[in-house]
Amino acid sequence: DADVTQTPRNRITKTGKRIMLECSQTKGHDRMYWYRQDPGLGLRLIYYSFDVKDINKGEISDGYSVSRQAQAKFSLSLESAIPNQTALYFCATSQTGVNQPQHFGDGTRLSIL
Amino acid sequence: GNSVTQMEGPVTLSEEAFLTINCTYTATGYPSLFWYVQYPGEGLQLLLKATKADDKGSNKGFEATYRKETTSFHLEKGSVQVSDSAVYFCALRSYSGGGADGLTFGKGTHLIIQP
């Protein structure tokens, strides 16, 4: 089983709809992250969380919100989806420490028509 | 602030060729350096890391050496295979110089290996 699981893997929806992407982890890491990936732009951080009570905005948080329901669960919501939010979304986790790498899920491919 | 610069590609090589993907960084403090690989349809996976100057990270035939004097962490492999076709990301982590939770990624290098 994957250590970082994202659901759904693919989603097609319409402009204006509310969408939730979910992430769960079995690694026991405190830190969790949401990124989006667009061709030519690399990874851009949307939100990150150090624990259930600590949520931080990333580089591109406008139009997104998150919820850290438990140490193992971190959800990303698009309240009213728009076409330029079409992208590949990744959840990641990490332990605390400058020498700690991140561990990524397999991504959610989101298309907004 | 911190930054990572890598060649964007695509880089196209023949099977068994020697590979170098350049990565240079700007950082304050003492960053750790990472290479991640992303295969088609998958998330990023840690390929190797180095946490201090002159350390060499290695995995699956890939190597990279942390060069503080040239602020570089170039990825090398002696003989590439078709299965190495992927996108490679150079990254650093440092709690000095900014970046959310100290994390800074390059934009990725798309590597294509032809048989």
Interface residues (C-beta under 8 A of the other chain):
Chain A: V4 R31 Y33 G40 L41 G42 L43 L45 Y48 F50 N56 G58 E59 F90 A92 S94 V98 N99 Q100 P101 Q102 H103 F104 G105 D106 G107
Chain B: E8 Y30 P31 S32 F34 Y36 G41 E42 G43 L44 Q45 L46 K49 T51 F89 R93 S94 Y95 A100 D101 G102 L103 F105 G106 K107 G108
